[in-house]
Amino acid sequence: MNDYEINRTDFPYFSIEFVARGKGTLILAGKEYPLRPGMVFAYGPGIAQRIFTDTQDRLVKYFVDFTGAKAGRLLEKFGPTPGNVAQVANPDVLLRIFDDLIDNGFIGNRYSILICATLVEHLILKIAETTANAEAYTSPAFATYQSCRQYIQSHCQTLRKLDEIAKGCHLDATYLCRLFRRFDHQSPYQFLMRLKMNIAAERLQSPHVLVKQVTYELGFKDPFHFSKAFKKIFGLSPSAFRQLR
């Protein structure tokens, strides 16, 4: 398909959609919004939606549909209320929850429905926790924060210390930490470590990759410090993680 368009005058369930990548346009309850990564919006019965993708930078979206009186109360209390749009400061948190929803939905055992219902509650609360107000996410500070996040993601294998992150972002380390306190739930160094450990976890799933090899690939000076960092993130050592896999 060359184009993507949703055009509905109504919808029978509550729905939350999250833009992971790309750009587009949303017309929700008669109001028009430009879509960009990190945006979430909700709709439900009686709310019209039109969604278009930018053909040069196509939308990649996640969504979850749900129903029930409790769901409606959660949205009204914590948001985004149906017919409204929000911008989250830390999109990675929502991506992990959506991935968990997909994984548990496919399992289909007797626990899946309850797990997925709990994850939807978790999703709504995390949106509330990480939502930046309109003034914040259009500010130069938020743009700088996003640029720094992107820099850390792009260079996470070679970066080792906070000072290196700050230098690469052309910022004072104190100001960089202040940006993350304002728009995130973790420090820039914690964000770096989580990225490194996610890479490590993927690498360690291969039986032919040595812990020592991953240690030096990710810029740690020795396996002891690597194992300590890995256990802090995942709650178990690299060798114990490998045995579980």
Secondary structure, 3 states (H helix, E strand, C coil): CCCCEEEECCCCCEEEEEEEECCEEEEECCEEEEECCCEEEEECCCCCEEEEEECCECCEEEEEEECCHHHHHHHHHHCCCCCCEEEECCHHHHHHHHHHHHHHHHHCCCCHHHHHHHHHHHHHHHHHHHEECHHHHCCHHHHHHHHHHHHHHHCCCCCCCHHHHHHHHCCCHHHHHHHHHHHCCCCHHHHHHHHHHHHHHHHHCCCCCCHHHHHHHCCCCCHHHHHHHHHHHHCCCHHHHHHHC
